[in-house]
Amino acid sequence: MDYKTNARIYLETYGCSANRNDSEIMIALLKQANFEIVDNPKDADLNIINTCVVKQATASRMVHRIRFLSSLNKPLIVAGCMAKAEKERVEKLNPKASLISPNSIDKIVEVAIDALRGIKRVELDGNANKAKLPSIRFNPIIEIVQIASGCLSFCTFCETKFARGNLVSYRPSDIKEKVINAVKNGAKEIWITSQDNSAYGRDIGITLIDLLESLIEIEGNFWIRVGMMNPLHFKKLEVEKLAEIFKHEKIFKFLHIPVQSGSNEVLKHMRRGYTVEEFLDWVRIFRRIVKDITIATDIIVGYPTETEKDFELTIELLKELKPDVVNLSKFSPRPNTYAAKLKQLHSKIIDERSKILHNLIREISYENNKKWKDWEGIALVDEKVKNGYIARNIYYKPIFLTEAKFGEFVKVKVKEIYPNFLAGSLAQ
């Protein structure tokens, strides 16, 4: 068999937007090499799983899927964070599987060819410039653009550092060219993503502000979503200047800055490098400069050193902050991390605290959404869902519509509010 022209490949993806884009890149490279992409692993000659290990529950899911794909007795490539951070674990699950790290995805074609020939390849060290690699969008109007790989932080709970390594920023000219080409080819929503957008450019002498100033000059009708920014490096930026850029008509009024805890003691144990007071000051600056900006944050509940008082401080923070979006996670120890070596809290305590925070977050989100009742304006229809569509306005608020044209900017009116989304209809 000519594996370059006849082989069928199945790929499944888990994890963050960067992982999703890694898969988009791998599919593009495989298609360029004339592989056929199929939708069912049982129909494939070769299976690929792009893994995530950010949480224990996710890692367990990866183990289950690797076992299932291995049971099909077909060549397997394990890509992504588990391949790099937990190599030994993967090899115990399937000793014959080839491994490819997030920074080695430019080698996917040669790894696939060898895997089909029964040759195991392990490609865990690489420096792929993803801003210059082709990609095939899973969502035809959303272009995910990775601006860097790795990070500069050393958080005690995070395994991603082992998988993605230290910060490597891509050249702004490469990033800009990728966005220009994406817009020319129909993209209307650009996701700027990395492990920490606020650290972008620190290794090459520029900043995220410089990059955004370049991107908003691009002609076309599109909106930019700036992804997560770690407060540790966020504070090294000119925060007021960054907020002023967020006022630009091409940038979503959406700030994702994960605080993780309302306790300075816990933040210190996590090695986060900032205080709650600093975090609140930055949010106040953005809210002052960018009216009605959507604030998204992350909370980890049940960190090993979290006392009842620490937990109460997190409740107080949420009540003061009133974030629009909170990604709430129960702490789970990740292999080889410092936090995994600490005495763990009982799961019952974590579950109880998580339930309290979950209810509080829903209450806050619902109260925040009340101000959007009867809002009328332009939104981009960027997602197809059961029984309708999701359109997002410039504040990145999801608005459910029963009728719309996918991929179009439309005028909508919000009629109903819910804790996690709005609902409306096309406006006249």
SEMAR-703281 format. One line per 5 residues: for each residue y negated, z, x of C-alpha. Coordinates in steps of 0.5 Angstrom, whole numbers. Each point is the difference from the previous one (the first is absolute). Layout:
# SEMAR-703281
Y Z X ~ ... $
END
This chain:
# SEMAR-703281
0 0 0 ~ -7 -2 2 ~ -3 7 -1 ~ -7 -2 1 ~ 0 -5 -6 $
6 3 -5 ~ 0 7 1 ~ -2 4 -6 ~ -4 7 1 ~ -1 6 -5 $
-6 5 2 ~ -2 6 -4 ~ -6 4 2 ~ -2 8 -1 ~ -6 4 2 $
-8 -1 2 ~ -4 -7 -1 ~ 1 -1 8 ~ 8 0 -1 ~ -1 -5 -6 $
-4 -4 4 ~ 5 0 6 ~ 5 -3 -5 ~ -5 -5 -3 ~ -1 -2 8 $
8 0 1 ~ 1 -4 -6 ~ -5 -5 2 ~ 3 -1 7 ~ 7 -1 -3 $
-2 -5 -5 ~ -4 -4 6 ~ 7 0 4 ~ 3 -3 -7 ~ 4 6 -2 $
1 1 -8 ~ -3 6 -3 ~ 5 3 -6 ~ -1 5 -5 ~ 7 4 1 $
3 3 6 ~ 7 -3 -3 ~ -3 -7 1 ~ -2 1 7 ~ 3 -2 6 $
-5 5 4 ~ -3 7 -3 ~ -6 3 2 ~ -3 7 -2 ~ -7 2 2 $
0 7 0 ~ -5 6 -1 ~ 2 7 2 ~ -7 4 -2 ~ 4 5 -4 $
7 3 -1 ~ 1 -3 -7 ~ -2 -7 3 ~ 4 1 6 ~ 6 1 -4 $
-1 -6 -4 ~ 0 -4 6 ~ 7 3 2 ~ 3 -2 -7 ~ -3 -7 1 $
3 -1 7 ~ 7 3 -2 ~ 0 -5 -6 ~ -3 -6 4 ~ 5 2 5 $
6 0 -5 ~ -1 -8 -2 ~ 3 -1 7 ~ -6 -5 2 ~ -4 0 6 $
-6 5 -1 ~ -7 1 4 ~ -3 7 -1 ~ -8 -1 1 ~ -6 5 -1 $
-1 7 2 ~ 7 3 -1 ~ 3 -5 5 ~ -5 2 5 ~ -1 8 -1 $
7 1 -2 ~ 4 -5 4 ~ 7 4 1 ~ 0 2 -8 ~ 0 -7 -1 $
5 -2 5 ~ 5 5 -3 ~ -1 -3 -7 ~ 1 -7 3 ~ 2 -1 7 $
0 -7 0 ~ -7 -1 -4 ~ -6 -3 4 ~ -6 4 1 ~ -7 -2 0 $
-7 4 0 ~ -6 -1 -4 ~ -3 -2 7 ~ 5 -5 1 ~ 0 -4 -6 $
-2 -7 3 ~ 7 0 3 ~ 3 0 -7 ~ 3 -7 1 ~ 3 1 6 $
3 6 -2 ~ 3 -3 -7 ~ 3 -6 4 ~ 4 5 5 ~ 2 5 -6 $
3 -6 -4 ~ 4 -2 7 ~ 2 7 0 ~ -4 2 6 ~ -4 7 -1 $
-7 0 2 ~ -4 6 1 ~ -8 -1 0 ~ -3 6 0 ~ -6 -1 5 $
-5 -5 -2 ~ -8 -2 -1 ~ 0 -5 -5 ~ -7 -2 -2 ~ 1 0 -7 $
-7 -3 -2 ~ 2 -6 3 ~ 7 -1 -3 ~ 1 -4 -6 ~ 2 4 -7 $
2 -2 -7 ~ -3 4 -5 ~ 4 4 -5 ~ -6 1 -4 ~ -3 -7 0 $
-7 2 -1 ~ 0 7 5 ~ 0 -2 7 ~ 2 6 4 ~ -3 0 7 $
2 5 6 ~ -6 2 4 ~ 4 4 5 ~ 7 3 1 ~ 1 7 2 $
-4 6 0 ~ -4 5 5 ~ 2 6 -4 ~ 6 6 1 ~ 1 3 -7 $
5 5 1 ~ 4 -3 -7 ~ 0 -8 1 ~ 5 -4 3 ~ -4 -6 -1 $
-3 1 7 ~ 7 -1 3 ~ 1 -6 -3 ~ -6 -4 1 ~ -3 3 6 $
-7 1 3 ~ -6 -4 -3 ~ 0 -7 2 ~ -6 -4 -4 ~ 0 -7 -1 $
-6 -4 2 ~ -5 -1 -6 ~ -1 -7 1 ~ 8 -1 -1 ~ -1 5 -7 $
-6 -4 -2 ~ 4 -7 1 ~ 6 3 -4 ~ -5 2 -6 ~ -4 -7 0 $
7 -4 -1 ~ 3 5 -5 ~ -7 -1 -4 ~ 1 -7 1 ~ 7 0 -3 $
-1 4 -6 ~ -1 7 2 ~ -5 4 -4 ~ 2 7 2 ~ 0 2 7 $
4 6 2 ~ -3 3 7 ~ 6 4 3 ~ 3 4 6 ~ 3 7 1 $
-7 2 1 ~ -6 -4 -2 ~ -5 5 3 ~ 3 -1 7 ~ -1 -7 0 $
-3 -3 6 ~ 0 6 4 ~ 4 -3 5 ~ -4 -6 1 ~ -7 2 -1 $
-2 -1 -7 ~ 1 3 -6 ~ 2 -1 -8 ~ -8 0 -1 ~ 0 -6 4 $
6 -4 -3 ~ -2 1 -7 ~ -7 -2 2 ~ 3 -7 2 ~ 5 0 -6 $
-6 0 -5 ~ -3 -6 3 ~ 6 -4 -2 ~ -2 -5 -6 ~ 4 0 -6 $
2 4 -7 ~ 4 6 3 ~ 0 7 0 ~ 2 5 6 ~ 4 6 -1 $
0 5 7 ~ 6 4 0 ~ 1 7 3 ~ -4 3 5 ~ 2 6 3 $
-6 6 0 ~ 2 1 8 ~ -3 -7 2 ~ -4 -1 -6 ~ -5 6 2 $
-1 -4 7 ~ -3 -6 -4 ~ -7 0 -3 ~ 2 2 -7 ~ -7 -2 -3 $
0 -7 3 ~ 7 -1 -3 ~ -2 3 -7 ~ -5 -5 0 ~ 5 -6 2 $
4 2 -6 ~ -6 -1 -4 ~ 1 -8 1 ~ 2 -4 -6 ~ 6 -2 4 $
3 7 1 ~ 4 4 -5 ~ -4 7 -1 ~ 7 3 2 ~ 0 5 5 $
7 3 2 ~ 0 6 5 ~ 6 4 0 ~ -2 8 1 ~ 7 2 -1 $
-2 8 -1 ~ -5 4 -2 ~ 1 5 5 ~ -3 0 7 ~ 6 4 3 $
5 -5 -3 ~ -4 -6 3 ~ 0 3 6 ~ 7 1 0 ~ 1 -7 -2 $
-5 -2 6 ~ -4 -4 -5 ~ -7 1 5 ~ -5 1 -6 ~ -2 6 -5 $
0 0 -7 ~ -8 1 0 ~ 0 -7 4 ~ 4 -4 -5 ~ -4 3 -6 $
-7 -2 4 ~ 3 -7 1 ~ 2 -1 -7 ~ -7 2 -2 ~ -3 -5 4 $
4 -6 -3 ~ -1 3 -7 ~ -8 0 2 ~ 0 -7 2 ~ 5 -3 -4 $
-1 1 -7 ~ 7 2 -4 ~ 4 -2 6 ~ 7 2 -1 ~ 3 5 5 $
7 0 1 ~ 4 5 5 ~ 7 3 2 ~ 2 7 -1 ~ 7 3 3 $
2 6 -3 ~ 5 5 3 ~ -2 -1 7 ~ 5 5 4 ~ -6 5 1 $
-4 -1 -6 ~ -1 7 -3 ~ -1 2 -8 ~ -8 0 3 ~ 1 -6 3 $
2 -3 -6 ~ -5 3 -5 ~ -5 -3 5 ~ 3 -7 -1 ~ -1 1 -8 $
-7 2 2 ~ -2 -6 4 ~ 3 -5 -6 ~ -4 4 -5 ~ -6 -1 5 $
1 -7 2 ~ 3 -3 -7 ~ 3 -6 4 ~ 2 -6 -5 ~ 6 -1 4 $
5 4 3 ~ 6 -1 4 ~ 4 6 -1 ~ 6 1 5 ~ 5 6 0 $
1 2 8 ~ 6 -3 3 ~ 2 1 7 ~ 1 -6 4 ~ 4 -1 6 $
-3 1 7 ~ -6 3 -3 ~ -3 7 2 ~ -1 2 -8 ~ 8 -1 0 $
1 5 5 ~ -4 6 -4 ~ 3 4 -6 ~ 0 -4 -6 ~ -2 3 -7 $
5 1 -5 ~ 0 -7 -4 ~ -1 4 -7 ~ -7 3 3 ~ -1 -8 2 $
2 -2 -7 ~ -4 5 -4 ~ -7 -1 4 ~ 1 -8 -1 ~ 1 1 -7 $
-7 4 0 ~ -3 -5 4 ~ 3 -6 -4 ~ -3 3 -7 ~ -7 1 3 $
0 -7 3 ~ 1 -3 -6 ~ -5 4 -4 ~ -5 -1 6 ~ 1 -8 -1 $
0 0 -7 ~ -7 4 0 ~ -2 -5 5 ~ 2 -6 -4 ~ -4 2 -6 $
-6 -3 3 ~ 3 -7 0 ~ 1 0 -8 ~ -4 -6 -2 ~ -2 -3 7 $
-1 -7 0 ~ 0 -5 6 ~ 4 -4 5 ~ 7 1 2 ~ 5 -4 4 $
7 -1 -4 ~ 5 2 6 ~ 6 2 -3 ~ 5 -2 -5 ~ 4 6 -3 $
4 1 -6 ~ -3 -2 -7 ~ -7 -2 4 ~ -4 0 6 ~ -4 4 5 $
-7 -1 1 ~ -4 4 5 ~ -8 0 0 ~ -4 1 7 ~ 2 7 -1 $
7 -1 1 ~ 1 3 -7 ~ 7 -3 -3 ~ -2 -3 -7 ~ 6 -2 -4 $
-1 -6 -4 ~ 5 -3 -5 ~ -3 -7 1 ~ -3 -3 6 ~ 1 -6 5 $
3 3 6 ~ -4 -1 7 ~ -7 -1 -4 ~ -6 4 0 ~ -1 2 -7 $
-5 4 -4 ~ 3 6 -4 ~ -1 6 -4 ~ 3 7 1 ~ 2 2 -7 $
5 6 2 ~ 1 5 6 ~ 6 3 3 ~ 2 4 6 ~ 2 -5 4 $
-3 -6 -3 ~ -5 -3 -5 ~ 1 -5 -5 ~ -4 -6 -3 ~ -1 -7 -2 $
-3 -6 2 ~ -8 0 -2 ~ -4 -5 -4 $
END
